[in-house]
């Protein structure tokens, strides 16, 4: 039987009330709170950070060298901001 909360194909012998909702078939991980729920605020922040990590890339590292991640993510903008002569090493 699958868990009603995380939908994992694990034994779900427990009954629980999670976020004011009754679930008749819940696995041990969900009962213990080890599974992040999609409506959990911390889960949403973590997921948003992962999905939008590219948005906060800076063109230069702290030491003034070009940021390789920025160059890989934004090649056209890197040519304009960093300059083609500085990108030859990438």
Secondary structure, DSSP 8 states (H G I E B T S, - for coil): ---TTT--SS---EEEEETTEEEEEE-HHHHHT-S--TT-HHHHHHHHHHHTGGGG--SB-TTSSB-HHHHHH-HHHHHHHT-TTTGGG-
